[in-house]
Amino acid sequence: MLDTNSLKRGSLFLSAWLAIAALACGAARAEDAPPRMNVLHIISDDLCARLACFGFEEVQSPNIDALAARGVRFERAYCQYPLCNPSRASFMTGARPDTTKVLDNSDEFRDAIPDVLTIPQSFRNAGYAVARVGKIYHYGVPGQIGTDGLDDPASWDKVVNPIGRDIDDIGLVEMFSLGEDGKTTTRHAEKLTDTGGTVSWLAADGTDDEQTDGKGAVAAIDFLEKFAAGDKPFYLAVGFYRPHTPYIAPKPYFDRYPRASIALPEVPRGVDDLFPAAALLSRKADIADVSDELCRTAIQAYYASTTFMDAQVGRVLDAVERLGLSDNTIVVFHSDHGYHLGEKHLWQKKSLFEESARVPFIIAVPGNAANGKASTRTVELLSLHRTLTDLCGVEPSPLAAGASLAPLVRDPEAAWEHAAYTQTSHTRKGKKGIDHITGRSVRTERWRYTEWNDGEEGVELYDHEADPKEMKNLAKDPDHADQAATMKALLHAAGEVVGRGRDI
């Protein structure tokens, strides 16, 4: 029989052996485990889904098309608020606008949720190097180009704020202006702030490298070279400013789009009578009765700046390939919201129609069997936070809402029960002062349903199978009463969980 001391010595020996074995196994597992994926997060400013890979072949976007061919393309992706600051605050935190309290271009999300973890913070906490080039959080464009704008310093280890000759050339920019006859004409900008909220453009002299986005591409490549030589995984966010107005690109990009070949939006007479008045409150005061020639000029400039932006994306993606990062770098590309180019006589953003709410969205994961396919499920930009952390095995922010899109990245047509929610707000002069109008919209694969001030200012229902341009409002059609009731319930169910960090 063993004495007590022998038992103790044996127990200590066994414990020590198990500890050593556990460490050895852990080391083996660490050696066997693949390195964590890097993330290259590319964001375009004010880009609608007019790209060749999204079925709009009039626009030349070869580099984004190539990315789509090696990733999953989301055909029905939507922002949570069709305005720069609210949208960016939402997808970078994973919180809905009613939680961030960012509803215009001056609000700051940390005033409402000071301790929220943004996407880069979640990655930094997991040991990643994190950096930013250009516009990720909100900047007034072009006025704040070259500054930090409304950046979130807590999000980054390093930042670069590129600034190019497009700022120096601002006096050459041509812009929409309301003439004395009540029709839209043009004038030249006098200062930076003239052009930020207007339709404006310039076919610029000089090279790509002289433009802000060209300098941004160079800075992004510099970061990639440093990260490739480092010993940490990285999250690099690259924000391009185009095609945000003023639509500026070097002249050769304009030459690719002869004005005579540009198709104009089909707008029926009496279009205003087809929709609740609130649905058209995003219409610009300086845009009325735009001539076909002027409309084509503006669209040409938007397309030119889109193709210019695509070229800068291509330079960054080429660097990923050259540096041997392709096999372990997830690339995400999207816009902050959509954009109108004359549909329903609307220009720019802030409406709840498809053109304004829908965004181009691509996720390319190396080695993914579904690469090259498209998903027709309705998804939200809000889900970026949970998606990227999920794909990389990183702990997300506890406040991040939405649903991880990882199942759709692996199987684009997987079962999916999540709708997409978008909201906006406007003001107008009323009989008793300023009226505040809030619109909320829900999108499923087939239907869009919208309420203005809980329905008091109008209701909309569109069937995208029969009416993809949303020209026939079925909200009061007796034959669609059941569908309207179903969508209304879906919209109002969202209101019960918004702001609580729960998935919808």
C-alpha positions as CSV (number, residue, x, y, z in Angstrom):
1,M,0.0,0.0,0.0
2,L,1.3,3.5,-0.9
3,D,1.7,5.9,1.9
4,T,0.2,9.4,1.9
5,N,3.4,11.1,0.8
6,S,3.8,8.8,-2.1
7,L,0.3,9.6,-3.3
8,K,1.0,13.3,-3.0
9,R,4.3,12.9,-5.0
10,G,2.4,10.9,-7.6
11,S,-0.4,13.4,-7.9
12,L,2.1,16.3,-8.3
13,F,4.0,14.4,-11.0
14,L,0.7,13.6,-12.9
15,S,-0.4,17.2,-12.7
16,A,2.9,18.5,-13.9
17,W,2.9,16.0,-16.8
18,L,-0.7,16.9,-17.8
19,A,0.2,20.6,-17.7
20,I,3.2,20.0,-20.0
21,A,1.2,17.9,-22.3
22,A,-1.6,20.5,-22.5
23,L,1.0,23.2,-23.4
24,A,2.5,21.0,-26.0
25,C,-0.9,20.2,-27.5
26,G,-1.8,23.9,-27.4
27,A,1.4,24.8,-29.2
28,A,0.7,22.1,-31.8
29,R,-2.8,23.4,-32.3
30,A,-1.4,27.0,-32.6
31,E,1.0,25.8,-35.2
32,D,-1.6,23.9,-37.1
33,A,-4.2,26.7,-37.0
34,P,-4.2,28.9,-40.1
35,P,-3.3,32.6,-39.6
36,R,-6.1,34.9,-39.0
37,M,-7.5,36.6,-42.1
38,N,-6.7,40.2,-42.9
39,V,-9.5,42.5,-43.9
40,L,-9.3,45.2,-46.6
41,H,-12.5,47.3,-46.3
42,I,-13.1,49.6,-49.3
43,I,-15.9,52.1,-49.2
44,S,-17.0,54.3,-52.1
45,D,-18.9,57.6,-51.4
46,D,-22.4,58.1,-52.9
47,L,-22.1,55.2,-55.2
48,C,-25.4,53.7,-56.5
49,A,-25.5,50.2,-57.9
50,R,-24.8,51.4,-61.5
51,L,-21.9,49.1,-62.1
52,A,-21.4,46.5,-64.8
53,C,-21.3,43.6,-62.3
54,F,-24.7,44.7,-61.0
55,G,-26.2,44.5,-64.4
56,F,-25.6,48.1,-65.5
57,E,-23.3,47.6,-68.4
58,E,-23.3,51.2,-69.5
59,V,-20.8,52.0,-66.7
60,Q,-17.2,50.7,-66.9
61,S,-16.1,49.2,-63.6
62,P,-13.6,46.4,-64.6
63,N,-11.8,46.3,-61.2
64,I,-14.9,46.1,-59.1
65,D,-16.3,43.5,-61.6
66,A,-13.2,41.4,-61.1
67,L,-13.6,41.6,-57.4
68,A,-17.2,40.4,-57.7
69,A,-16.0,37.5,-59.9
70,R,-13.9,36.3,-57.0
71,G,-16.4,37.1,-54.2
72,V,-20.1,37.0,-53.4
73,R,-22.2,39.8,-54.9
74,F,-25.2,40.9,-52.8
75,E,-27.9,42.0,-55.2
76,R,-30.3,43.3,-52.5
77,A,-28.2,45.2,-50.0
78,Y,-29.5,48.3,-48.2
79,C,-28.2,51.1,-46.0
80,Q,-30.0,52.0,-42.8
81,Y,-30.1,55.7,-43.6
82,P,-29.4,57.2,-47.1
83,L,-27.1,60.0,-45.9
84,C,-23.4,59.8,-45.3
85,N,-23.0,60.4,-41.6
86,P,-26.0,58.3,-40.3
87,S,-25.1,55.4,-42.6
88,R,-21.5,55.3,-41.7
89,A,-22.1,55.6,-38.0
90,S,-24.5,52.7,-38.3
91,F,-22.4,50.2,-40.2
92,M,-19.2,51.0,-38.4
93,T,-20.8,50.4,-35.0
94,G,-23.4,47.8,-36.0
95,A,-26.1,49.9,-34.3
96,R,-29.2,51.3,-36.0
97,P,-29.7,55.0,-36.4
98,D,-32.3,55.1,-33.6
99,T,-29.5,53.8,-31.3
100,T,-26.6,55.9,-32.6
101,K,-28.9,59.0,-32.6
102,V,-27.0,60.1,-35.8
103,L,-29.7,61.4,-38.1
104,D,-27.9,64.2,-39.9
105,N,-24.3,65.1,-41.0
106,S,-23.4,66.8,-37.8
107,D,-24.3,64.3,-35.1
108,E,-21.6,62.2,-33.4
109,F,-22.4,58.6,-32.3
110,R,-20.3,58.7,-29.2
111,D,-22.6,61.3,-27.7
112,A,-25.3,58.6,-27.5
113,I,-23.2,55.4,-27.2
114,P,-19.8,56.5,-25.9
115,D,-18.6,53.0,-25.1
116,V,-19.6,51.2,-28.3
117,L,-16.9,49.2,-30.0
118,T,-16.5,50.0,-33.7
119,I,-15.4,47.4,-36.3
120,P,-11.7,48.4,-36.1
121,Q,-11.8,48.5,-32.3
122,S,-13.2,44.9,-32.2
123,F,-10.3,43.9,-34.5
124,R,-7.7,45.8,-32.5
125,N,-8.9,44.0,-29.3
126,A,-8.2,40.7,-31.1
127,G,-4.6,41.7,-31.8
128,Y,-5.0,43.3,-35.3
129,A,-3.2,46.4,-36.6
130,V,-5.9,48.8,-37.7
131,A,-5.6,51.9,-40.0
132,R,-7.7,54.2,-42.1
133,V,-7.1,56.0,-45.4
134,G,-9.7,58.7,-46.5
135,K,-13.4,58.8,-45.7
136,I,-14.7,56.1,-43.4
137,Y,-16.6,58.1,-40.9
138,H,-18.2,61.3,-42.1
139,Y,-16.4,64.2,-43.9
140,G,-18.1,67.1,-45.5
141,V,-17.1,66.7,-49.2
142,P,-15.3,68.6,-50.5
143,G,-15.0,71.1,-47.6
144,Q,-13.4,68.7,-45.1
145,I,-11.1,66.7,-47.5
146,G,-7.6,66.7,-46.0
147,T,-8.9,67.0,-42.4
148,D,-10.1,64.4,-39.9
149,G,-13.7,65.5,-40.4
150,L,-16.0,63.7,-38.0
151,D,-13.5,60.8,-37.6
152,D,-13.5,58.6,-34.6
153,P,-9.9,58.7,-33.2
154,A,-10.6,55.8,-30.9
155,S,-11.0,53.5,-33.9
156,W,-7.5,53.7,-35.4
157,D,-3.8,53.2,-34.8
158,K,-2.9,55.2,-37.8
159,V,-4.7,57.4,-40.3
160,V,-4.0,59.2,-43.6
161,N,-6.2,62.1,-44.9
162,P,-5.3,62.5,-48.5
163,I,-5.9,65.8,-50.3
164,G,-5.4,66.5,-54.1
165,R,-5.7,69.0,-56.8
166,D,-9.5,68.6,-56.9
167,I,-9.6,71.0,-53.9
168,D,-7.4,73.5,-55.7
169,D,-9.5,73.3,-58.8
170,I,-12.8,73.9,-57.1
171,G,-13.2,77.3,-58.8
172,L,-13.4,75.4,-62.2
173,V,-16.3,73.2,-61.1
174,E,-19.6,73.7,-62.9
175,M,-22.8,73.2,-60.8
176,F,-26.6,73.2,-61.1
177,S,-28.1,76.5,-60.3
178,L,-31.7,77.8,-60.5
179,G,-32.1,80.4,-63.1
180,E,-34.4,83.5,-63.0
181,D,-36.8,81.7,-65.3
182,G,-37.3,78.9,-62.7
183,K,-35.3,76.4,-64.8
184,T,-32.0,74.7,-63.9
185,T,-29.0,76.2,-65.4
186,T,-25.3,76.2,-64.4
187,R,-22.7,78.4,-62.8
188,H,-19.1,78.0,-61.5
189,A,-18.4,77.3,-57.9
190,E,-16.9,80.2,-55.9
191,K,-15.9,78.3,-52.8
192,L,-15.6,74.7,-51.5
193,T,-18.9,74.7,-49.6
194,D,-20.8,75.6,-52.8
195,T,-20.5,72.1,-54.3
196,G,-21.0,69.7,-51.4
197,G,-24.8,69.4,-51.6
198,T,-25.3,70.2,-55.3
199,V,-24.9,68.4,-58.6
200,S,-21.5,69.6,-59.8
201,W,-18.7,68.3,-61.9
202,L,-15.3,68.9,-63.5
203,A,-13.4,67.2,-66.3
204,A,-10.0,67.8,-64.7
205,D,-6.5,68.3,-66.1
206,G,-3.7,66.2,-64.8
207,T,-3.2,62.6,-63.8
208,D,-5.0,60.2,-61.4
209,D,-2.2,60.6,-58.9
210,E,-2.9,64.3,-58.5
211,Q,-6.5,63.7,-57.4
212,T,-7.4,63.0,-53.8
213,D,-8.5,59.4,-54.5
214,G,-5.3,58.8,-56.4
215,K,-3.3,59.9,-53.4
216,G,-5.5,57.7,-51.2
217,A,-4.7,54.7,-53.3
218,V,-1.0,55.4,-52.9
219,A,-1.4,55.7,-49.2
220,A,-3.4,52.5,-49.0
221,I,-0.7,50.6,-50.9
222,D,1.9,52.0,-48.5
223,F,0.0,50.6,-45.6
224,L,-0.4,47.2,-47.3
225,E,3.4,47.1,-47.9
226,K,4.1,47.8,-44.2
227,F,1.4,45.3,-43.0
228,A,2.8,42.6,-45.4
229,A,6.2,43.0,-43.7
230,G,4.8,43.0,-40.2
231,D,3.8,40.2,-37.9
232,K,0.2,41.1,-37.1
233,P,-3.0,40.5,-39.1
234,F,-4.5,43.8,-40.2
235,Y,-7.8,45.6,-40.8
236,L,-7.3,48.4,-43.3
237,A,-10.3,50.7,-44.2
238,V,-9.9,52.7,-47.4
239,G,-12.5,55.3,-48.1
240,F,-12.7,56.8,-51.6
241,Y,-14.4,60.2,-52.1
242,R,-15.8,59.6,-55.6
243,P,-18.3,59.6,-57.1
244,H,-19.5,62.0,-54.4
245,T,-20.2,65.5,-55.9
246,P,-18.4,67.3,-57.2
247,Y,-18.0,64.6,-59.8
248,I,-14.3,65.2,-60.6
249,A,-12.2,62.9,-62.7
250,P,-9.3,63.4,-65.2
251,K,-10.6,64.2,-68.7
252,P,-9.9,60.8,-70.2
253,Y,-12.6,59.2,-68.0
254,F,-15.2,61.7,-69.4
255,D,-14.1,60.7,-72.9
256,R,-15.3,57.1,-72.2
257,Y,-18.9,58.3,-72.0
258,P,-20.0,60.3,-75.1
259,R,-23.0,62.4,-73.9
260,A,-25.1,61.4,-76.9
261,S,-25.0,57.8,-75.8
262,I,-26.2,58.3,-72.3
263,A,-29.7,57.1,-71.6
264,L,-32.0,59.4,-69.6
265,P,-34.3,58.3,-66.8
266,E,-37.9,57.7,-67.9
267,V,-40.1,60.1,-65.9
268,P,-43.8,60.1,-66.7
269,R,-45.8,63.3,-66.8
270,G,-47.6,64.0,-63.5
271,V,-45.0,61.9,-61.6
272,D,-45.6,63.9,-58.4
273,D,-49.2,62.6,-58.3
274,L,-48.0,59.0,-58.1
275,F,-46.5,59.3,-54.6
276,P,-47.2,60.8,-51.2
277,A,-45.7,64.3,-51.0
278,A,-43.4,63.2,-48.2
279,A,-41.7,60.7,-50.5
280,L,-40.4,63.5,-52.7
281,L,-39.1,65.8,-50.0
282,S,-35.5,64.9,-50.9
283,R,-35.9,66.9,-54.2
284,K,-33.4,69.7,-54.5
285,A,-34.6,73.3,-54.6
286,D,-32.1,74.2,-57.3
287,I,-33.2,71.4,-59.6
288,A,-36.3,72.1,-61.6
289,D,-37.0,71.4,-65.3
290,V,-33.5,70.1,-66.1
291,S,-32.9,70.0,-69.9
292,D,-32.0,66.7,-71.5
293,E,-28.6,68.1,-72.4
294,L,-27.8,69.2,-68.9
295,C,-29.1,65.9,-67.4
296,R,-26.8,64.0,-69.8
297,T,-23.8,66.2,-68.8
298,A,-24.3,65.5,-65.1
299,I,-24.8,61.7,-65.6
300,Q,-21.7,61.6,-67.8
301,A,-19.7,63.2,-65.0
302,Y,-21.0,60.8,-62.4
303,Y,-20.1,57.8,-64.6
304,A,-16.7,59.3,-65.3
305,S,-15.9,59.7,-61.6
306,T,-17.2,56.2,-60.9
307,T,-14.8,54.7,-63.4
308,F,-12.0,56.9,-62.0
309,M,-12.8,55.5,-58.5
310,D,-12.9,52.0,-59.9
311,A,-9.4,52.5,-61.3
312,Q,-8.1,53.4,-57.8
313,V,-9.7,50.4,-56.4
314,G,-7.9,48.3,-59.0
315,R,-4.5,49.8,-58.0
316,V,-5.1,48.8,-54.3
317,L,-6.3,45.3,-55.3
318,D,-3.2,44.8,-57.6
319,A,-1.0,45.6,-54.6
320,V,-2.8,42.9,-52.5
321,E,-1.9,40.4,-55.3
322,R,1.7,41.7,-55.7
323,L,2.4,41.5,-52.0
324,G,1.2,37.9,-51.7
325,L,-1.8,38.8,-49.5
326,S,-4.5,37.4,-51.7
327,D,-4.8,34.1,-50.0
328,N,-5.3,35.5,-46.5
329,T,-7.1,38.8,-47.0
330,I,-10.9,39.3,-47.1
331,V,-11.9,42.2,-49.3
332,V,-15.1,44.0,-48.8
333,F,-16.5,46.7,-51.1
334,H,-19.6,48.8,-50.8
335,S,-21.0,52.3,-50.8
336,D,-22.5,54.2,-47.9
337,H,-25.9,54.5,-49.6
338,G,-27.4,54.7,-53.1
339,Y,-27.9,57.7,-55.4
340,H,-30.5,59.3,-57.7
341,L,-29.6,60.5,-61.1
342,G,-32.9,62.1,-62.2
343,E,-35.4,59.2,-61.5
344,K,-38.7,60.8,-60.4
345,H,-36.9,64.1,-60.9
346,L,-34.8,63.2,-57.8
347,W,-31.1,63.7,-57.6
348,Q,-28.6,62.6,-55.0
349,K,-29.9,60.9,-51.8
350,K,-32.2,60.8,-48.7
351,S,-35.2,59.3,-50.4
352,L,-36.6,55.8,-49.4
353,F,-36.8,54.7,-53.0
354,E,-34.7,51.8,-54.3
355,E,-32.1,54.0,-56.0
356,S,-31.3,55.8,-52.8
357,A,-31.5,52.9,-50.3
358,R,-29.8,50.1,-52.3
359,V,-26.0,49.8,-52.3
360,P,-23.5,47.8,-54.2
361,F,-22.0,45.2,-51.8
362,I,-19.3,42.5,-52.4
363,I,-17.6,40.2,-49.9
364,A,-14.6,38.2,-51.3
365,V,-13.2,35.5,-49.0
366,P,-10.2,33.6,-50.3
367,G,-11.0,30.0,-51.1
368,N,-14.7,30.4,-50.6
369,A,-16.6,27.8,-52.7
370,A,-19.4,30.3,-53.5
371,N,-17.1,33.0,-55.0
372,G,-18.4,34.3,-58.2
373,K,-22.0,33.8,-57.2
374,A,-24.7,36.3,-56.4
375,S,-27.1,36.4,-53.4
376,T,-30.6,37.7,-53.9
377,R,-31.4,37.7,-50.1
378,T,-32.2,41.1,-48.5
379,V,-29.2,42.2,-46.4
380,E,-28.2,45.3,-44.4
381,L,-25.0,47.3,-44.2
382,L,-25.6,47.2,-40.4
383,S,-24.6,43.5,-40.5
384,L,-21.0,44.3,-41.5
385,H,-19.8,44.4,-37.9
386,R,-21.1,40.9,-37.1
387,T,-20.1,39.5,-40.5
388,L,-16.5,40.6,-40.5
389,T,-15.9,39.6,-36.9
390,D,-17.6,36.2,-37.6
391,L,-15.5,35.5,-40.7
392,C,-12.3,36.2,-38.8
393,G,-13.2,34.6,-35.4
394,V,-13.2,38.0,-33.6
395,E,-15.5,39.0,-30.8
396,P,-18.0,41.6,-32.0
397,S,-19.3,44.5,-30.0
398,P,-22.1,43.6,-27.6
399,L,-24.1,46.4,-29.2
400,A,-23.8,45.2,-32.7
401,A,-27.2,44.4,-34.1
402,G,-28.1,42.8,-37.5
403,A,-27.3,39.2,-38.5
404,S,-24.0,37.8,-39.6
405,L,-23.9,37.3,-43.4
406,A,-21.3,34.5,-43.1
407,P,-24.0,31.8,-43.9
408,L,-24.8,33.7,-47.2
409,V,-21.1,34.1,-48.0
410,R,-20.8,30.3,-47.8
411,D,-24.1,29.7,-49.6
412,P,-25.6,32.8,-51.3
413,E,-29.1,31.3,-51.5
414,A,-29.2,29.8,-48.0
415,A,-32.5,30.1,-46.1
416,W,-32.7,33.7,-44.8
417,E,-35.6,35.3,-42.8
418,H,-34.2,38.8,-42.3
419,A,-35.7,41.9,-44.0
420,A,-33.8,45.2,-44.6
421,Y,-34.8,48.4,-42.8
422,T,-34.0,51.9,-44.0
423,Q,-35.2,55.3,-42.5
424,T,-34.8,59.0,-43.3
425,S,-36.1,62.3,-42.1
426,H,-37.0,65.7,-43.6
427,T,-38.3,69.1,-42.5
428,R,-40.7,71.3,-44.3
429,K,-42.4,74.6,-43.6
430,G,-45.9,73.9,-42.2
431,K,-48.8,76.1,-41.1
432,K,-47.6,76.2,-37.5
433,G,-43.8,76.3,-38.2
434,I,-41.4,73.5,-39.2
435,D,-42.9,70.0,-39.7
436,H,-40.6,67.1,-39.0
437,I,-41.2,64.1,-41.3
438,T,-39.8,60.7,-40.6
439,G,-40.0,57.9,-43.1
440,R,-39.4,54.2,-42.3
441,S,-39.2,51.5,-44.9
442,V,-38.8,47.7,-44.9
443,R,-37.6,45.7,-47.9
444,T,-38.1,41.9,-48.5
445,E,-37.0,40.1,-51.7
446,R,-40.2,41.0,-53.4
447,W,-41.8,44.0,-51.6
448,R,-41.0,47.4,-50.3
449,Y,-43.3,49.0,-47.7
450,T,-42.8,52.6,-46.4
451,E,-44.6,54.8,-43.9
452,W,-44.2,58.5,-43.4
453,N,-44.9,59.7,-39.8
454,D,-46.4,56.3,-39.0
455,G,-48.6,56.6,-42.1
456,E,-50.1,60.0,-41.3
457,E,-48.1,61.5,-44.2
458,G,-48.5,58.6,-46.6
459,V,-47.9,54.9,-47.1
460,E,-46.3,53.1,-50.0
461,L,-46.2,49.5,-51.2
462,Y,-44.3,48.3,-54.3
463,D,-44.1,44.9,-55.9
464,H,-40.6,44.6,-57.3
465,E,-41.4,41.6,-59.4
466,A,-43.9,43.6,-61.5
467,D,-42.6,47.1,-60.8
468,P,-38.8,47.3,-60.2
469,K,-38.7,51.1,-60.7
470,E,-41.3,51.6,-58.0
471,M,-43.8,53.6,-60.0
472,K,-47.0,52.0,-58.9
473,N,-48.0,52.5,-55.3
474,L,-50.2,49.6,-54.2
475,A,-50.7,50.7,-50.6
476,K,-54.4,51.6,-51.2
477,D,-55.1,48.9,-53.7
478,P,-57.8,46.5,-52.2
479,D,-56.3,43.6,-54.1
480,H,-53.1,44.1,-52.1
481,A,-54.6,44.9,-48.7
482,D,-53.3,41.6,-47.1
483,Q,-49.8,42.2,-48.4
484,A,-49.8,45.7,-47.1
485,A,-51.0,44.5,-43.7
486,T,-48.2,41.9,-43.6
487,M,-45.5,44.4,-44.5
488,K,-46.9,46.9,-42.0
489,A,-46.6,44.3,-39.3
490,L,-43.1,43.6,-40.3
491,L,-42.1,47.2,-40.2
492,H,-43.7,47.8,-36.8
493,A,-42.2,44.7,-35.3
494,A,-38.8,46.2,-36.0
495,G,-39.8,49.2,-34.0
496,E,-40.1,47.0,-30.9
497,V,-36.5,45.9,-31.0
498,V,-34.6,48.9,-32.5
499,G,-32.1,50.2,-30.0
500,R,-31.9,47.1,-27.9
501,G,-29.1,45.5,-29.7
502,R,-31.3,42.6,-30.8
503,D,-31.3,41.1,-34.3
504,I,-34.4,41.7,-36.5
